Amino acid sequence: MILHEIETAAREEIEKLQLKRLKETVAKVYEKVPFYKEQFDALNVKVEDIQSVRDLIKLPFTVKKNLRDHYPFGLFAVDQKELVRIHASSGTSGKPTVVGYTKNDVQMWSNIVARAIAIAGGNPGEVLHNAYGYGLFTGGLGLHYGSEQLGMATVPISGGNTERQITLIQDFKPTVICGTPSYVLNIAETMLEMGIDPSQTSLKYGIFGAEPWSEEMRRTLEQLLDIKAVDIYGLSEVIGPGVSIECHEAQSGLHIAEDHFLVEVIDPKTLMPVPEGEEGELVFTSLTKEAFPIIRYRTGDIASVTKEKCACGRTTMRMSRVKGRIDDMIIIRGVNVFPSEIEHYLLSINEIVPHYQLHLTKKGSLLNVELHVEINEVFYQNINCDLSHESVGRLAKNIQTIMKNNCLVSMGVKVNPPKSIPRSQGKAVRIVDHTKESRLKV
């Protein structure tokens, strides 16, 4: 379902609208946000220097530290009395990053998410089951307002209380479920434990995000639930969920809401743009936000973009699935590894389930990585529940070989019994860092 003409607009039309809105945003932040005025002046950049979307590279980057340094409202472009909503990050690694919304911002965001849900397969008059967390996290309320804007009956169940989730899915008969892929997998597995066939529910589409996930995880979710699973992307600093989303028709890259956001892909080391189709760090500039406009925000997310027209007929730029965050990357003896890459290969192994953790420890200056996996019930019964069985040793060696050959790293493997790795009630914990260090190198 096409909700907005921008979805099929010509590239020239898209860039014309982007340039108009970019000029307005640049003028606004220069006038209203002292931080940006200082940054522009330091680079000797004037508002009138922006005559093309390609002039974006003249502008300064914004990083998360800038948000924390100006905590809580120092980067807002409106008076506090104009705010109707405030969201914030968890702040687990320092002060939280705070973002604000005017009434117009909330309406604009709702429209963006409504368009995203429609692209994913949702329709007015249907029911949407929202298992994203509510509160300061933008996921729950972002999907909620978008769903209502589209005209769907929205079930605001949030995360956790899995058996109740299942009861409401059975009783309310939603066609769309939203949540992190790891938690929705938990829901499906709990259904099986309860003797319920997850493929026989009313669900047709799943909108999953807030954590990196692989094509193998997509196939697992689609097979278990008999749905089309699509990836949604967003982050609170840019607006929240809805920045981009896959279409249910092609599931081939996430369509970016280009009338509201300008995207760049840069080399995180040189900070220069990379060619179309090449992986790099995503950088976003907002074009329509009132309370908290942001210029060239370095997301830390690794992906690529393409301008090729999608098989679904939409013409907006698409980004690849996020490979991982720079902060989540582990450097093992000089080799960069993302948890999503490990997941990609793990899910091809029949004896284990899609739950794993990487445990990090240090012995002297050396980083030790141990991959914890969990075997399925069938394999567990076949070895008579004996983890000392020779088949377990062969499985561990096989996993080590797969990791070495494909991810180019050597790591220990610990095989665990069924149901031993903690299940997600929201975002999955993939890395358990016993070193207490923020950056990990050997």
C-alpha positions in Angstrom: 0.0 0.0 0.0 1.5 3.4 -1.1 0.6 6.1 1.5 2.7 9.0 0.1 3.7 10.1 -3.4 7.3 10.4 -2.2 7.6 6.6 -2.2 7.5 6.5 -6.0 8.9 10.0 -6.8 11.7 10.5 -9.3 15.2 11.0 -7.8 15.2 14.7 -9.0 12.0 15.4 -7.2 13.2 13.8 -4.0 16.5 15.7 -4.0 14.6 19.0 -4.8 12.5 18.5 -1.7 15.5 17.5 0.4 17.4 20.6 -0.6 14.5 22.9 0.3 14.2 21.3 3.7 17.9 21.1 4.3 18.3 24.8 3.8 15.5 25.5 6.2 17.0 23.1 8.8 20.5 24.6 8.5 19.1 28.1 8.9 17.1 27.1 11.9 19.9 25.4 13.8 22.3 28.3 13.1 19.8 30.7 14.6 18.4 28.6 17.4 21.1 26.2 18.6 24.3 27.8 20.0 26.3 24.6 19.6 25.7 24.5 15.8 26.4 28.2 15.4 29.7 27.7 17.0 30.5 24.6 14.9 29.5 26.4 11.6 31.5 29.4 12.5 34.6 27.3 13.4 34.4 25.7 9.9 33.6 29.1 8.3 30.4 27.6 6.9 27.5 30.0 6.1 23.9 29.1 5.7 23.9 30.3 2.1 26.8 27.8 1.3 24.2 25.0 1.1 23.1 25.1 -2.6 22.9 21.3 -3.2 22.3 18.2 -1.1 25.9 17.4 -1.9 27.0 20.5 0.1 26.0 18.5 3.2 29.6 17.4 3.5 30.6 21.0 4.4 28.7 20.8 7.6 30.0 19.4 10.9 29.3 16.0 12.3 27.3 15.5 15.5 28.2 12.6 17.8 26.6 11.2 20.9 29.2 13.0 23.2 27.8 16.3 21.9 24.3 15.3 23.2 25.7 14.2 26.5 27.8 17.4 26.9 24.7 19.5 26.4 22.4 17.4 28.6 19.5 17.7 29.0 18.1 20.3 26.6 21.1 22.2 25.3 20.6 21.1 21.7 16.9 21.8 21.5 15.8 24.4 18.9 12.6 25.4 20.7 11.6 26.8 24.0 10.8 24.2 26.6 7.2 25.3 26.8 6.7 24.0 23.2 7.7 20.4 24.1 5.0 17.8 24.4 7.2 14.7 24.7 10.7 13.9 26.0 12.4 10.5 25.4 15.9 9.4 26.5 18.4 6.6 26.2 19.1 4.3 29.1 22.3 6.2 30.0 24.1 2.9 31.0 27.4 4.2 29.7 27.1 7.8 31.0 24.5 10.5 30.9 21.5 9.6 28.8 20.9 11.2 25.5 17.7 13.3 25.6 15.5 14.1 22.7 12.3 16.3 22.6 9.3 16.5 20.4 6.8 19.3 19.7 3.2 18.6 18.9 4.1 18.9 15.2 7.0 16.5 15.7 4.8 13.8 17.2 2.3 14.1 14.3 5.1 14.0 11.7 6.6 11.0 13.5 3.2 9.3 13.6 2.8 9.8 9.8 6.3 8.4 9.1 5.6 5.3 11.2 2.2 4.8 9.7 3.8 4.8 6.3 6.4 2.3 7.5 3.7 -0.1 8.9 1.9 0.1 5.6 5.1 -0.7 3.7 5.5 -3.7 6.0 2.0 -5.0 5.2 -0.2 -3.4 7.8 -3.7 -2.2 6.8 -6.3 0.1 8.4 -8.9 -1.8 10.3 -6.6 -4.6 11.4 -5.0 -5.3 14.8 -1.4 -4.6 15.6 0.3 -6.4 18.6 3.0 -4.1 19.9 5.6 -6.0 22.1 8.2 -3.2 22.0 9.0 -1.6 25.4 7.1 1.5 26.4 8.6 4.4 28.4 11.7 6.5 27.6 12.6 4.1 24.9 11.1 5.3 21.6 10.2 1.9 20.2 6.9 1.3 22.0 5.2 4.7 21.7 6.7 5.2 18.2 5.0 2.1 16.8 1.9 2.8 18.8 1.2 6.3 17.4 2.0 5.2 13.9 -0.3 2.2 14.2 -3.1 4.4 15.4 -2.4 6.9 12.7 -2.7 4.2 10.1 -6.1 3.2 11.5 -5.1 -0.1 13.2 -6.4 -1.2 16.6 -3.3 -1.2 18.7 -2.5 -3.6 21.5 0.0 -1.8 23.8 1.2 -4.9 25.6 4.9 -3.9 25.8 7.6 -6.5 26.6 7.5 -9.4 29.0 4.7 -11.5 30.5 5.1 -13.9 27.6 2.1 -16.2 28.3 -0.2 -13.2 28.5 1.2 -12.1 25.1 0.2 -15.4 23.7 -3.3 -15.3 25.1 -3.9 -11.9 23.6 -2.5 -13.0 20.2 -5.0 -15.9 20.3 -7.9 -13.8 21.5 -7.4 -10.4 19.6 -6.2 -12.0 16.4 -3.7 -9.4 15.3 -2.2 -9.5 11.7 1.0 -7.6 12.7 3.4 -8.2 15.6 6.1 -5.7 16.5 9.1 -6.3 18.8 12.7 -7.3 18.9 13.4 -10.4 16.9 14.9 -12.2 19.9 11.8 -11.5 22.1 9.3 -12.6 19.4 11.4 -15.8 19.0 10.9 -16.3 22.7 7.1 -15.9 22.2 7.1 -18.5 19.4 9.2 -20.9 21.5 6.9 -20.5 24.5 3.9 -21.2 22.3 5.5 -24.5 21.3 6.2 -25.4 25.0 2.5 -24.7 25.7 1.4 -27.0 22.9 0.3 -24.2 20.6 1.4 -24.2 16.9 2.8 -20.6 16.3 2.2 -21.0 12.6 -1.5 -21.3 13.1 -2.2 -17.8 14.6 -3.7 -14.8 12.8 -0.3 -13.2 12.4 0.8 -12.3 8.8 3.6 -9.8 9.2 6.3 -9.1 11.8 8.1 -5.7 12.2 11.3 -6.4 14.0 14.2 -4.1 15.0 16.1 -2.5 17.9 18.9 -5.1 17.6 20.9 -6.5 14.7 19.5 -9.7 13.3 20.5 -12.0 10.5 18.8 -13.5 7.4 18.9 -16.8 9.2 17.0 -15.4 12.1 14.4 -14.0 9.6 14.0 -17.5 8.1 13.6 -19.0 11.6 10.9 -16.5 12.6 9.1 -16.8 9.3 9.0 -20.6 9.4 7.9 -20.7 13.1 5.2 -18.1 12.8 4.3 -18.4 9.1 4.7 -14.7 8.6 6.6 -12.2 6.5 9.3 -10.7 8.8 10.6 -7.2 7.9 13.4 -5.1 9.4 12.6 -1.6 10.8 15.3 0.9 11.6 15.5 4.0 13.7 17.2 5.6 16.7 16.0 8.2 19.2 18.7 10.7 18.2 17.3 10.9 14.7 13.6 10.4 15.7 12.9 6.8 16.7 11.6 3.9 14.7 10.4 4.5 11.2 13.6 6.1 9.7 13.5 3.2 7.3 11.8 -0.2 6.8 11.8 -3.2 4.5 8.8 -3.7 2.2 7.0 -7.0 2.6 6.9 -7.5 -1.2 10.7 -7.7 -1.8 12.3 -7.7 1.7 15.4 -6.3 -0.1 16.8 -3.3 1.8 15.1 -0.8 4.0 13.3 2.1 2.3 14.4 5.4 3.9 11.9 8.2 4.5 13.9 10.5 2.4 11.5 13.4 2.7 12.4 13.6 6.3 16.0 12.3 6.5 19.2 12.7 4.5 21.5 9.7 4.7 25.2 9.4 4.1 27.6 6.5 4.4 31.1 7.3 5.5 34.4 5.6 6.3 34.5 5.8 10.1 38.2 6.3 10.0 38.6 8.9 7.2 35.1 10.4 7.7 34.8 10.6 3.9 31.8 9.3 1.9 32.1 5.8 0.5 30.8 4.7 -2.9 27.1 3.6 -3.2 26.8 0.0 -2.2 29.9 0.0 0.0 29.6 -0.6 3.7 30.4 2.2 6.1 28.9 4.2 9.1 25.4 5.6 8.6 25.1 9.4 9.1 21.7 11.0 9.3 20.5 14.6 9.0 16.9 15.4 10.0 14.9 17.6 7.6 11.6 18.2 9.3 12.1 18.1 13.1 11.2 21.2 15.2 12.4 20.5 18.7 15.5 18.5 18.1 16.9 18.9 14.6 20.2 17.1 14.1 23.0 17.6 11.6 25.1 14.8 10.3 24.6 12.5 13.2 27.1 9.6 13.3 25.0 6.6 14.3 27.8 4.1 14.7 25.7 1.6 12.7 27.4 -0.2 9.8 25.4 -0.6 6.5 25.3 0.4 2.9 22.8 2.2 0.7 21.5 2.0 -2.9 19.4 4.2 -5.1 18.3 1.4 -7.3 14.5 1.1 -7.8 13.0 -1.7 -5.7 11.1 -4.6 -7.1 8.0 -3.3 -5.2 8.1 -0.1 -7.3 9.3 2.3 -4.7 12.1 4.6 -5.6 13.3 5.9 -2.2 16.9 5.1 -1.3 17.3 1.8 0.5 19.8 0.8 3.2 21.0 -2.7 3.9 20.3 -4.5 7.1 22.6 -3.1 9.8 25.6 -5.3 10.2 26.3 -4.1 13.7 27.3 -1.1 15.8 30.9 0.0 15.9 30.6 -0.1 19.7 29.5 -3.8 19.5 32.4 -4.9 17.3 34.9 -7.1 19.0 38.5 -7.0 17.8 40.0 -10.5 18.2 43.7 -10.6 17.3 43.2 -7.9 14.7 40.0 -9.4 13.2 36.8 -7.3 13.4 33.7 -9.4 14.4 30.1 -8.4 14.8 27.7 -10.6 16.8 25.3 -10.7 13.8 28.0 -12.4 11.7 28.4 -15.1 14.3 24.6 -15.5 14.4 24.6 -15.9 10.6 26.6 -19.1 10.8 25.3 -20.4 14.0 21.7 -20.6 12.8 22.8 -23.0 10.0 23.7 -25.7 12.6 20.9 -28.1 13.2 21.8 -29.2 16.7 21.5 -25.8 18.3 18.8 -23.2 18.9 18.9 -19.5 18.0 20.2 -18.4 21.4 23.8 -17.7 22.1 26.2 -15.4 24.1 29.8 -14.3 23.7 31.6 -14.3 27.1 34.6 -12.0 27.2 37.5 -12.3 29.7 41.1 -11.3 29.9 44.2 -13.2 30.9 46.9 -10.6 31.1 46.7 -8.5 28.0 45.0 -11.2 26.0 41.3 -11.2 25.3 39.6 -14.6 25.6 36.3 -15.1 23.8 34.0 -18.1 24.6 30.9 -18.7 22.6 28.1 -20.2 24.6 25.5 -22.1 22.6 22.5 -24.1 23.5 21.5 -27.5 22.0 17.9 -28.4 21.1 15.7 -30.9 22.9 16.0 -33.6 20.2 19.8 -33.6 20.3 19.8 -33.5 24.1 17.6 -36.6 24.3 19.7 -38.4 21.7 22.7 -38.1 23.9 20.7 -39.2 26.9 21.1 -35.7 28.5 24.8 -36.3 28.9 26.9 -33.3 28.0 30.0 -35.3 28.3 28.9 -37.4 25.3 31.4 -37.6 22.4 28.8 -36.0 20.1 28.9 -32.8 22.2 32.7 -32.6 21.7 32.3 -33.1 18.0 29.6 -30.4 17.9 31.9 -27.9 19.7 34.8 -28.6 17.4 32.5 -28.2 14.4 31.3 -24.8 15.6 34.9 -23.8 16.3 35.8 -24.8 12.7 32.9 -22.9 11.2 33.8 -19.7 13.2 37.5 -20.0 12.2 36.7 -20.6 8.5 34.0 -18.0 8.1 34.6 -15.3 10.8 38.4 -15.9 10.8 38.6 -16.0 14.5 39.4 -18.8 17.0 37.3 -19.0 20.1 36.3 -21.5 22.8 32.8 -23.1 22.6 30.7 -24.1 25.5 27.7 -26.3 24.7 24.9 -25.8 27.2 21.7 -27.8 27.8 18.2 -26.6 26.5 16.7 -23.5 28.2 20.0 -22.5 29.9 20.8 -19.3 28.1 18.6 -16.4 29.3 15.7 -15.5 27.0 15.1 -12.0 25.9 12.3 -9.9 27.4 13.3 -7.0 25.2 16.7 -6.6 23.6 18.9 -9.7 23.6 22.1 -9.7 25.6 24.6 -11.1 23.1 27.9 -10.0 24.7 28.7 -10.7 28.4 31.7 -8.6 29.1 33.6 -9.8 32.2 36.5 -7.4 31.4 34.6 -4.2 32.2 36.3 -2.4 29.3 34.4 -0.4 26.8 36.9 -1.1 23.9 38.3 -4.6 23.4 41.5 -5.3 21.6 44.2 -7.9 21.6 
